[in-house]
Amino acid sequence: MRRRLPVHGEQRKHPHLLGIAAAQAVEHYEITRYGTMLAWAKQLGLSQVEDLLKETLAEEESTDELLSELAEDAINPQAA
């Protein structure tokens, strides 16, 4: 059986669904940008910049993983 996303009044029952989805969209965008900048830094031989971007990219990936766990373990089961 297919489930649909909550709309209008139903959003009040599960307000965290859209918040988690929006936060993950932002994280995914940031991961792609930092990944691109990291590739440029490597190509340009900017090792200090590369180190900072690796650290930042790891933080973004960690945040994305936490959001996924939160959604999968807590938010999604409540909404189902």
N, C-alpha and C positions, 0 to 999 in steps of 0.2 A: 504494500500500500504506500502510495506516495504521500509525503507530508508537504505542506506548503508553509512558507514563512509566515509568521504572524503579521497581521496588518491592523492598523488603527487601534481599536479597543483591545485587541489581543496583545498588543505590544506592552500594555500595562501589566499583564500577567508575567511577562518574561522580558523585562527591560534590558537585561544584560546581553541578550542575544545580539542585538544590533551593535551594542558597544564593543563587544569582543570582536565581531566581524570588522568593524571600522578600525579598531586598533591593529588588528592583524593586517589589514590592507595597508595601513601606514607603515608597519614594520616591513612588509614585503617590498614596498617601494624603497624604503631606506636601504634594505639589504641590496637591492639591485644597484642603487646609486653608489653605495660604498664599494661594492664589488667592482664596478666600472672604474671608479677613481683609484682603487687599489691596482688594477691592471695598468692604468696610466702611470701611476707612481713607479711600478716595477719597470715598465718600459723606459721611463725617463731616468731611472737610476736614483730615485729620491728615497733612499733607505729610511731616513727619519720619518718622512711622510708615510711611507709604506708601513712602518711599525705602528704608527698611530691609527692608520686606517684598519690594520688587522685587528687591533684592540677594539676599535669601535664596531667593526663588523661582527666580531665575536659577541659583543654586548647585545647587538640587535638580534642576532640569531638566538641568543639565550632568551631574550624577551619574547621572541616569537614562539619558542618552544614552551615557555611558561604559559603563554596565552592559549596555545593548543591544548596543553594539559588541563588548564582550567575549563576550557570549553568541553573537551571530551569527557572529563571526569565529573564535572559539576553542572555546568550550564545546560549542555545538550540533553542529558538524561532528564533533567527537570522539565524541559520543554516538550519532550516527546509524549 
